[in-house]
Amino acid sequence: MHFIIVLYAALLTLPSYAKEFNSFYQAKRYLTKTITKNQRTLYCGCKIIKTGKKL
């Protein structure tokens, strides 16, 4: 029973830690700083390759 109460309390606090982006540019800048070497995608397990001038 205590586990359920702790889990519920943890789920209530999750939205307060979410980062809000007001533009695609802000989200893209955040992701370029967050992506590390050898990181893979969720969908196919492919490597994430940074390409382009603005990445």
C-alpha positions in Angstrom: 0.0 0.0 0.0 2.8 2.4 0.8 4.3 1.7 -2.6 1.2 2.9 -4.3 1.1 6.1 -2.3 4.8 6.8 -3.1 4.2 6.0 -6.8 1.2 8.3 -6.9 3.1 11.2 -5.2 6.0 10.7 -7.7 3.7 10.9 -10.7 2.2 14.1 -9.4 5.6 15.8 -9.3 6.6 14.8 -12.8 4.9 17.7 -14.7 6.7 20.2 -12.5 10.1 19.0 -13.9 9.0 19.1 -17.6 10.8 21.7 -19.7 8.6 23.9 -21.8 9.7 25.2 -25.2 8.0 28.1 -26.9 9.5 27.5 -30.3 11.0 24.8 -32.4 14.4 26.7 -32.3 14.5 26.4 -28.4 13.7 22.7 -28.6 16.3 22.1 -31.2 19.0 24.0 -29.2 18.2 22.0 -26.1 18.4 18.7 -28.0 21.8 19.6 -29.6 23.2 20.1 -26.1 21.5 16.9 -24.7 22.5 14.4 -27.4 25.7 12.7 -26.4 28.1 10.6 -28.5 26.9 7.1 -29.5 23.3 7.9 -28.6 20.7 5.9 -30.5 17.1 6.6 -31.5 14.1 5.1 -29.6 12.4 3.7 -32.7 15.1 1.8 -34.7 18.2 1.9 -32.5 20.0 3.9 -35.2 22.8 6.2 -34.3 22.0 9.9 -34.1 24.2 11.8 -36.4 24.6 15.6 -36.1 24.7 17.2 -39.5 24.0 20.6 -41.0 25.2 24.1 -40.2 22.9 24.9 -37.3 23.3 21.6 -35.5 
